[in-house]
Amino acid sequence: MSTLLETGRTHTCGDLRLSDEGREVILFGWVNFRRDHGGRIFIDLRDREGLTQVVFGPDVDAAAHEAGGALRSEDCIGVAGKVVSRVKNQGQANPNLATGEIEVEVTRLEVFSKAQTPPFDVSKDDRLDTNENLRLQYRYLDLRRPSLQRNFILRSKVGTLTRTHMAGQGFLELETPYMVKYTPGGARNFLVPSRLNPGTFYALAESPQIFKQLFMVSGFDKYFQITRCFRDEDLRNDRQPEFTQIDVELSFATPERVFEPIEALMRKLWGELLDTQLAESFPRMTWAEAMDRYGSDKPDTRFGLEFTDLTEKTRGCGFAVFEKAEYVKGICLPGEHGKGYGRGKIDKLTAFAKKRESGGAKGLAWSRVEADGTWKGGSAKFIAPELQKQISADMGADEGSLLLFIADDFHTTHAVLNSIRLHLRDALGLVDPKAKQWNFLWVTDFPLFEKNGEGNWTSSHHPFTCPKDEHVELLLSDPGKVLAKAYDLVLNGNEVGGGSIRIHRSDVQAKVFEALGLGEEEREQKFGFLLDAFKYGPPPHGGIALGLDRLAMLMSGAESLRDVIAFPKTQKGQDLMTHCPTPADDAQLAELFIRHRPLPGSEDGAEPGNEG
């Protein structure tokens, strides 16, 4: 008799239905849960497609029943048997399982491998309360959980559909190198030493940006790639040191020509994977409007609490906090919510506004609105009643509304009020996570430059981002007013993609470099090969990069990127399963022409600088 493995399974554990009653089947999988009811042993058998209840009974097959008694959680097994109706077999259907109307009476069992007692109960799945570090240490067990497997099945389908869609739109899938030239500035790179070129290093590519532009110079017209990128940055829930982009570039591009295939891709993904029909065209909003209304360049437009600009209205109002501020903006919490915000909650909200991660406001001004539009409490005593009524009207306040104000510089005012807005969204449940509301938005016309910590102009995106045609003349005279042909794709308050039209004219590029203070030597060091390529007839071009990890996270409803990246790192950049990063021994370092230089106070006592 051939083994079950040789014969092969006939179905997955998610396939069988009542219409299969009477069929002889073979299933493979893991023991998800075991129950012994009066001599009959019930096992939920699990594979990536679902669960099927299998039954071992002494009346069905004594040998299989005896062997089934020794099975434990996570044993890997194969079973052969007949599909029967649960109800006809004196049982009850399980409406929570796709296979819940049937079970398989086992006539033959093969144990492929036994499992030790796992460090956590995989069968609990969404009810799992295990420490995340333990889950990451045993990631291969964590990945057996159906909820995570659903995430990765969806992620895989996103990649497959993206490839078929982009190919159908005339895009070529082309690869770019991971090990590239290190260019100072931008995100911090990981460095890779070169053994064949002692003392030199590659950088791991933080994006394929320059190479995809070179594809356009090469005449490939339309390019895409699902590619890994690397950035040595501080980590958080939505950031990992290695991540995946859907990278796109096309020649003879305008922003609209970039938007069209991307919107079509989103419609395809949501339609086929989430059974959701998206709009034929996504809304557009300029960066200036997004900041004015929401204080964020990635606004969550699923709920209100939009900002009201009170800067000019409060000039000369007599309230020094407002009068001296560069900006005064507020949000109105309507009466249905505002009435429930007592002084204790307001004090907590004030403390929240002062936190550095919220933007670091000096304070939070507030007042509650009476029936006639005047205010009570907080800032009421500093503002004349007539002005109170005007502000209440401007902010759309009703009786009991809570008005919240931030008065500070541009960055602080918008950052803090945005933090408060999102905090109230979550605290008051203003967005129903079960509603599956998908608000896509293009944010356009970003500033081309921003000031760094030293007060110098830097590129908001990268130095090859094209300025708007009408702003080219401002590049050297007033860089702060120059807007870019740049755009982000935003979904429910998350940036899921960003791109721009690139500079292809040498005279415009020279002005951008001059505005950034980049001299000839620095230009050549950082971008010489690209500038050389641009001497040979580059086409107008532009593109975008979409975060595949983030798209998968939002589509699957996961709370963290770690739930859609198979083997993620912790916030300290560590892999707890393989225990990396690890030290390199002296022989390995010597082969790479690197010498270990101990930190001050290390155990070997060497002083820094004495290693040569």
C-alpha positions, 0 to 999 in steps of 0.5 A, spaced: 500 500 500 502 506 498 503 512 503 498 517 503 504 522 502 505 518 495 498 518 493 497 526 495 492 530 498 485 530 494 483 537 497 485 542 502 482 543 509 478 549 506 475 545 500 470 540 503 462 542 503 456 538 504 455 536 496 462 532 498 458 527 502 460 520 501 467 522 498 473 518 500 478 524 501 486 525 503 487 531 507 494 534 510 495 539 515 497 540 522 493 539 529 489 545 530 485 543 536 484 536 539 477 534 543 476 527 546 468 526 547 466 519 549 471 515 546 471 519 539 476 523 538 475 530 534 481 534 531 480 540 527 485 539 522 488 546 519 492 548 513 493 555 509 486 554 506 482 553 512 480 548 518 476 541 517 474 537 523 476 529 522 473 524 527 477 518 529 472 512 532 473 505 534 467 503 530 470 506 524 477 504 524 480 501 531 487 502 529 486 509 526 483 511 533 488 508 537 493 512 533 489 518 533 489 518 541 496 520 541 496 526 537 497 533 540 497 540 538 501 542 531 503 535 530 503 534 522 499 529 519 495 526 513 488 523 514 484 518 509 477 517 510 470 519 508 466 525 508 460 525 512 454 530 514 455 532 521 448 533 523 447 526 520 453 523 524 449 526 531 453 532 531 452 539 530 454 544 524 458 549 525 456 556 522 463 559 523 466 554 518 466 554 511 467 546 512 462 546 518 457 542 515 461 536 514 467 532 518 471 526 515 471 519 518 478 517 519 480 510 516 487 511 516 492 516 519 500 518 517 504 522 522 509 526 518 512 529 524 511 530 532 511 537 535 513 539 542 509 543 546 509 550 542 511 556 546 504 559 545 497 556 543 497 557 535 489 555 535 487 561 539 489 566 533 486 572 534 485 571 541 492 570 542 495 574 548 502 572 547 508 577 548 510 580 541 517 578 542 516 571 543 511 571 537 517 574 533 522 569 536 518 563 534 516 567 527 515 560 524 509 558 529 506 565 529 506 565 521 501 558 522 496 562 525 490 563 520 489 571 521 497 572 519 496 567 513 490 571 510 495 577 510 500 574 506 495 570 502 492 577 500 499 580 500 501 575 495 495 576 490 497 584 491 503 582 487 500 578 482 495 582 480 500 588 480 504 585 475 499 583 470 495 590 471 502 593 469 504 589 464 497 590 461 498 597 461 505 597 457 510 597 463 516 593 463 518 589 469 526 591 470 530 590 475 535 595 479 541 593 483 541 593 491 548 595 492 549 602 489 553 608 490 553 611 497 550 619 496 550 623 502 544 626 505 537 623 505 535 617 509 541 614 512 544 608 508 546 601 510 553 600 508 556 594 505 564 593 505 567 591 498 572 585 499 575 586 492 576 594 493 579 595 500 577 601 503 570 602 499 563 601 500 557 600 497 550 602 500 544 598 500 539 602 495 534 606 499 530 606 492 531 605 485 530 612 484 536 614 479 536 608 476 529 608 474 530 615 471 536 612 467 531 607 464 527 613 461 533 616 458 535 609 455 528 609 452 524 604 455 518 608 456 514 605 461 518 601 467 515 598 474 518 593 479 516 590 485 523 591 489 526 591 496 529 598 499 533 599 505 533 605 510 537 605 516 532 609 520 529 609 527 523 604 527 516 604 529 509 600 527 509 603 520 517 603 518 522 597 517 529 597 515 527 593 509 521 594 505 518 593 499 515 598 493 511 598 487 516 602 483 513 606 477 516 611 472 514 613 465 516 617 459 513 623 457 509 624 463 504 629 466 501 628 473 495 626 470 498 620 466 501 618 472 495 618 476 491 614 471 495 607 471 495 607 479 488 609 480 486 603 475 491 599 479 487 601 486 481 599 483 483 592 480 486 591 487 480 593 491 475 590 486 478 583 486 481 582 493 476 586 497 470 586 492 469 594 493 468 598 487 472 605 488 471 611 484 473 612 477 477 618 479 480 620 486 479 627 489 485 632 488 487 636 494 493 641 494 498 641 499 496 648 501 489 646 502 491 640 506 495 643 511 490 649 511 484 644 513 487 638 516 494 640 518 497 634 515 499 632 508 496 626 509 489 628 511 484 622 514 478 625 510 473 620 513 471 624 518 470 632 520 473 636 525 476 641 520 481 647 522 478 654 522 483 659 521 482 665 526 489 668 525 486 675 522 480 675 526 484 675 532 488 680 531 487 686 536 482 681 540 486 683 546 488 676 548 496 676 548 496 669 546 493 669 540 495 676 538 503 674 538 502 668 535 504 667 527 498 662 526 491 661 530 487 655 528 482 651 532 477 645 531 470 645 533 468 638 537 460 638 536 455 639 542 454 631 542 461 630 543 463 636 547 458 636 552 461 630 555 468 633 555 469 635 562 475 639 565 478 633 567 478 630 560 480 637 557 486 637 562 488 631 559 488 633 552 492 639 554 497 635 557 497 631 550 498 637 546 504 639 550 508 632 549 513 632 544 510 627 539 504 631 539 508 637 536 510 640 543 505 646 544 506 651 549 498 650 551 491 649 549 486 654 549 479 652 549 472 654 551 465 651 551 459 654 547 453 657 550 446 657 546 447 664 544 454 663 541 458 666 547 463 662 551 464 659 558 470 657 561 477 657 558 479 663 554 472 666 554 474 671 559 480 674 554 475 675 548 469 680 547 462 677 547 461 679 540 467 676 537 466 670 541 459 669 537 463 671 530 468 665 531 463 660 534 459 662 527 465 661 523 467 654 526 460 651 525 459 651 533 452 649 536 450 649 544 455 645 548 460 645 542 468 645 545 472 649 541 480 648 541 485 653 539 493 652 538 496 659 537 504 658 535 508 658 529 506 654 522 509 647 524 507 647 531 500 650 530 498 645 524 502 639 527 499 639 534 492 641 532 493 635 527 495 630 533 489 633 537 484 631 531 487 624 530 486 623 538 479 625 538 478 621 532 480 614 536 478 617 543 471 618 540 470 613 535 469 618 529 471 612 524 468 605 524 473 600 523 468 595 521 465 600 515 471 599 510 471 606 508 476 607 503 478 615 502 483 615 497 486 622 495 491 625 491 495 631 495 499 635 490 503 641 489 508 640 495 513 645 496 519 644 492 524 646 498 524 646 506 529 649 511 533 644 515 535 645 522 541 649 520 536 654 516 538 652 509 534 650 503 534 642 502 529 638 497 523 636 500 523 630 496 529 630 492 533 635 487 531 632 481 523 634 482 521 638 477 518 645 479 512 648 477 513 651 470 510 658 473 515 658 479 522 656 475 523 664 475 523 664 483 528 658 484 533 663 486 529 669 488 524 666 493 525 659 493 520 658 499 514 660 494 516 654 489 511 649 488 513 642 485 510 637 480 510 632 486 504 628 489 502 623 494 497 618 494 493 618 501 489 613 504 485 614 510 490 618 513 496 614 511 501 616 505 501 609 501 505 612 495 509 618 493 512 621 486 513 627 482 515 629 475 522 629 474 527 635 471 529 633 464 532 640 462 539 642 464 538 649 465 532 648 470 537 643 474 542 648 475 538 653 478 535 648 483 542 646 485 544 653 486 538 654 490 540 648 494 547 651 495 550 645 491 557 646 488 560 643 482 564 638 486 558 636 490 554 635 484 559 631 481 560 627 487 553 625 488 550 625 481 555 626 476 553 619 472 546 621 472 548 629 470 552 626 464 546 621 462 542 627 461 546 630 456 544 625 451 536 627 450 533 625 456 525 625 455 520 628 460 519 623 465 516 622 472 513 616 476 511 614 483 513 609 488 507 605 492 509 602 499 506 595 498 507 593 505 503 599 507 497 597 502 497 590 504 497 592 512 491 597 510 487 592 506 488 586 511 486 591 517 493 589 520 495 594 526 502 593 524 507 592 518 510 587 522 503 583 521 504 583 513 512 582 513 514 575 514 520 576 518 520 583 521 525 586 525 524 589 532 524 597 534 531 596 535 532 593 528 533 586 531 531 579 528 529 575 535 528 568 531 535 568 528 539 572 533 541 578 528 545 582 527 551 579 530 558 581 531 563 579 526 570 575 528 577 578 526 578 574 521 572 576 517 573 583 518 580 582 516 578 579 509 574 586 508 580 590 510 576 592 516 579 593 523 575 593 530 575 599 534 572 598 541 568 603 544 570 607 550 569 603 556 569 597 553 572 590 556 578 590 552 580 597 555 583 599 548 582 607 547 579 610 541 584 612 536 589 607 538 587 602 532 590 606 527 
